[in-house]
Amino acid sequence: MDEGARTRENFEGKSTEELFAATLKGGYEDDAPWEAVSVLRLRGGARVFEVAKRYCGSGDPKARARGLSVLAQLDAGKPDVERPFMAECVSIAIEHIRESDEEVVCCAAWALSHLGTERAVATIINLRNHPDADVRHAIACCIELRKHPEGVNVLTALMEDEDEVIRDWATFALGNDDVIEGGMRRFTDSPEIRTAFRRRLDDSYEEARREAIWGLALRNDPLGVSLLLKHLESEEWWNGDRDTAEELLGLQPDTSVEELRDGLRRLLA
């Protein structure tokens, strides 16, 4: 058992108050306080919600940040209809999104990103040009953003962000923007979307370049398929290259790379 698992096991026997106290110990990025946050999220329920709400009203910025982090994924293991405090969690996060403390603002943004309600998404969309990269990162990682009418425009803008990780996540999010129709997976497509992917093909960050190739290939774009094949023909292909080829060709996981190469050659021909 690794250290994180041992810490989590030890925390599971703690009271809710003890767990919240543990979130305030050590440095903000230390593993142990985040394990306490994780246990609280999974425990969920009215008691955890009430204490997290109280922490969000604390005079200590770190306590407010921890309270927001708990609310971000409170009862996240349950379907949304079984998460009775969703609306309240969103309201609390919105209250803190304009704070002066950067850490609290970032936690509020991530809370809204995870909660993903219509009101939460509408709020973080307005932060797309926020000066803090972590806030913009939270927007790029918001799964529900893809369903918003402005979602594509926001993601294509974030694909041009100065921060490489944000460009990568925004490209990933747009690349996987899909709907299920008649039991089939269809990816959102348009000339503007393909242009946004092509702009990332020369990105200095390899992860963003790969996501752009995969996004194009999944839309059966000849350039994307050709570049995907080129990667799979090299000795340095990534699992994402393989996964994308399997998805595009409709083949089962763990199909041999040679079979994937042949399938892509036939597709291009």
LINWOUR-V361293 format. One record per pair of residues at least 6 apart in sequence whose ideal C-beta (glycine too) atoms are under 8 Angstrom apart, sorted by sequence separation. I is the first residue (numbers start at 1). J is the second residue. D is the distance in Angstrom with one decimal. If there is no record, write none. Layout:
# LINWOUR-V361293
i = <I;I>
j = <J;J>
d = <D;D>
This chain:
# LINWOUR-V361293
i = <26;58;80;99;130;139;145;146;148;161;179;180;203;218;231;245;246;249;25;26;57;75;76;98;113;129;160;178;179;202;216;217;231;246;1;11;14;25;40;55;56;75;96;97;112;127;128;158;159;178;200;201;216;217;251;24;55;58;74;96;99;112;127;145;146;158;161;178;179;200;203;215;216;232;246;251;22;23;75;145;177;178;214;217;231;232;243;245;11;22;55;56;74;96;97;112;113;124;128;158;159;176;177;200;201;213;216;217;249;40;55;56;96;97;112;127;158;159;175;200;201;212;251;23;54;95;199;228;232;22;23;53;71;94;124;125;156;174;198;213;214;246;249;52;55;56;74;93;97;109;124;139;140;155;159;197;213;242;245;249;20;51;52;93;197;228;248;19;23;72;228;52;53;71;93;94;109;124;140;155;156;197;198;213;242;245;249;52;92;93;139;155;174;197;245;248;19;20;125;228;237;19;71;72;90;109;121;124;140;210;14;48;49;52;71;89;90;93;136;152;155;174;175;193;194;201;121;125;174;225;7;11;16;19;68;110;120;121;197;7;11;14;49;68;90;94;109;113;125;136;152;194;198;232;48;89;94;97;106;109;112;113;116;121;122;128;137;140;151;171;193;201;214;218;4;8;12;16;90;93;105;116;117;121;136;146;194;197;214;217;3;7;11;68;106;110;113;114;116;133;137;141;145;146;187;210;217;220;232;233;37;41;86;90;94;106;109;113;116;125;128;137;140;171;211;218;232;8;40;44;45;87;90;93;97;102;105;109;112;128;133;136;140;143;189;210;214;218;4;8;16;20;41;44;86;146;187;210;213;217;16;20;37;41;64;87;106;133;137;141;187;229;232;33;37;41;44;90;133;140;167;17;28;40;41;42;44;16;20;41;42;53;64;72;229;24;49;56;65;68;152;156;167;175;228;229;28;64;156;159;168;171;175;24;65;69;72;76;152;167;24;44;46;49;53;56;65;68;72;160;164;168;172;175;176;225;229;49;56;61;64;68;71;152;156;159;164;165;168;171;175;62;65;66;69;72;73;152;155;159;164;167;171;174;24;61;65;68;69;72;146;225;226;23;61;64;68;72;164;168;175;225;164;171;20;23;222;23;220;159;20;185;28>
j = <32;64;86;105;136;145;151;152;154;167;185;186;209;224;237;251;252;255;32;33;64;82;83;105;120;136;167;185;186;209;223;224;238;253;9;19;22;33;48;63;64;83;104;105;120;135;136;166;167;186;208;209;224;225;259;33;64;67;83;105;108;121;136;154;155;167;170;187;188;209;212;224;225;241;255;260;32;33;85;155;187;188;224;227;241;242;253;255;22;33;66;67;85;107;108;123;124;135;139;169;170;187;188;211;212;224;227;228;260;52;67;68;108;109;124;139;170;171;187;212;213;224;263;36;67;108;212;241;245;36;37;67;85;108;138;139;170;188;212;227;228;260;263;67;70;71;89;108;112;124;139;154;155;170;174;212;228;257;260;264;36;67;68;109;213;244;264;36;40;89;245;70;71;89;111;112;127;142;158;173;174;215;216;231;260;263;267;71;111;112;158;174;193;216;264;267;39;40;145;248;257;40;92;93;111;130;142;145;161;231;36;70;71;74;93;111;112;115;158;174;177;196;197;215;216;223;144;148;197;248;31;35;40;43;92;134;144;145;221;32;36;39;74;93;115;119;134;138;150;161;177;219;223;257;74;115;120;123;132;135;138;139;142;147;148;154;163;166;177;197;219;227;240;244;31;35;39;43;117;120;132;143;144;148;163;173;221;224;241;244;31;35;39;96;134;138;141;142;144;161;165;169;173;174;215;238;245;248;260;261;66;70;115;119;123;135;138;142;145;154;157;166;169;200;240;247;261;38;70;74;75;117;120;123;127;132;135;139;142;158;163;166;170;173;219;240;244;248;35;39;47;51;72;75;117;177;218;241;244;248;48;52;69;73;96;119;138;165;169;173;219;261;264;66;70;74;77;123;166;173;200;51;62;74;75;76;78;51;55;76;77;88;99;107;264;60;85;92;101;104;188;192;203;211;264;265;65;101;193;196;205;208;212;62;103;107;110;114;190;205;63;83;85;88;92;95;104;107;111;199;203;207;211;214;215;264;268;89;96;101;104;108;111;192;196;199;204;205;208;211;215;103;106;107;110;113;114;193;196;200;205;208;212;215;66;103;107;110;111;114;188;267;268;66;104;107;111;115;207;211;218;268;208;215;66;69;268;70;267;208;70;247;103>
d = <6.0;5.5;6.5;5.3;5.8;6.7;4.8;7.9;7.6;5.3;7.8;7.5;4.9;7.6;5.0;7.7;7.1;7.9;6.8;5.7;7.6;7.0;7.6;7.5;7.6;8.0;7.2;5.4;5.6;7.5;6.1;3.8;7.2;6.2;7.5;6.0;7.1;5.9;5.4;4.7;5.3;4.6;5.4;6.2;4.1;5.5;6.8;5.6;5.5;6.2;5.3;6.1;2.5;5.1;7.2;7.0;6.5;7.2;6.9;6.9;7.2;7.6;7.5;6.4;7.6;7.2;6.9;4.8;7.3;6.3;7.0;7.1;7.7;5.4;5.6;7.1;6.9;4.6;7.5;7.0;6.6;6.6;7.5;7.5;4.7;7.1;7.9;8.0;6.7;6.2;5.9;3.9;6.1;7.6;4.5;5.6;6.2;8.0;5.9;7.8;4.5;7.8;4.3;7.2;5.3;5.5;7.5;4.4;6.8;7.3;3.1;6.0;4.1;6.5;4.8;6.4;3.7;5.3;7.8;3.7;7.0;7.9;6.8;4.7;7.4;8.0;7.9;6.1;6.3;4.0;5.6;6.9;7.6;7.5;6.7;7.2;7.7;7.8;7.3;4.7;7.1;6.8;4.3;4.5;7.6;7.2;6.2;4.6;7.2;6.0;5.1;6.8;7.0;4.8;6.9;4.4;5.7;6.6;4.2;7.2;7.5;7.9;7.9;8.0;8.0;6.1;7.7;4.8;7.5;7.5;6.2;4.3;7.6;4.3;4.0;7.2;6.5;6.3;4.9;5.5;6.8;4.7;7.2;7.1;6.5;7.0;7.1;5.1;7.9;5.0;6.7;4.5;6.5;4.8;6.1;7.5;5.9;6.9;7.2;7.7;7.0;5.2;6.2;7.6;8.0;7.7;6.4;7.7;7.9;7.8;7.9;6.7;7.4;7.0;6.8;6.7;6.7;6.9;6.4;6.9;7.7;6.8;7.3;7.8;6.4;8.0;5.3;6.6;7.6;7.3;7.1;6.0;7.0;7.8;7.2;7.9;7.6;5.7;7.7;5.5;5.4;7.7;6.2;6.1;5.3;7.6;7.3;4.2;5.9;6.2;7.2;6.6;7.2;6.0;6.6;5.7;7.8;6.5;6.3;4.4;7.4;6.6;6.1;7.8;7.5;5.4;7.2;5.3;7.5;7.1;7.5;7.4;5.9;6.3;6.0;5.0;5.8;7.0;5.4;7.1;6.7;6.2;7.6;5.2;7.0;6.4;5.8;7.2;7.6;5.4;7.5;4.6;4.6;6.2;4.4;4.6;5.6;8.0;3.5;7.8;6.4;5.5;7.1;7.9;8.0;6.3;7.6;7.2;5.9;6.1;6.6;5.9;6.3;5.5;5.5;5.9;4.1;4.1;8.0;5.8;6.3;5.2;4.1;5.4;7.8;6.3;5.4;6.8;4.8;5.3;7.4;7.2;4.8;8.0;7.2;6.0;6.5;7.2;7.6;6.9;4.5;5.3;4.3;7.7;4.8;5.9;4.3;5.9;6.1;6.2;5.3;5.5;7.7;3.6;6.2;4.6;5.1;7.4;7.9;5.7;5.6;7.6;5.2;4.5;6.5;7.9;7.2;7.9;6.6;7.3;5.5;6.5;7.0;7.3;5.7;5.8;7.9;8.0;6.4;6.1;6.9;6.7;6.8;8.0;7.5;7.8;7.5;5.7;6.3;6.0;6.1;7.5;7.8;7.3;4.3;7.7;4.8;5.3;7.8;6.9;6.9;6.9;6.4;5.4;6.4;6.7;7.4;7.5;7.3;5.5;6.0;5.2;7.5;6.0;4.9;5.3;5.7;7.3;7.6;6.3;6.3;7.9;7.9;7.4;6.4;7.8;5.1;4.0;3.8;7.4;7.6;4.5;4.8;5.6;7.9;6.0;6.9;7.8;6.8;4.2;4.9;5.5;5.7;7.5;4.3;7.2;7.0;7.9;4.4;4.0;3.1;7.3;7.9;7.9;7.3;7.9;5.3;6.6;8.0;6.1;3.8;4.7;5.5;6.3;6.5;6.1;4.4;7.8;7.2;4.4;7.7;5.9;6.2;4.2;5.3;7.7;4.9;6.7;7.8;6.1;6.7;5.7;6.5;6.5;7.1;7.8;6.7;7.7;7.7;7.8;7.8;7.7;6.7>
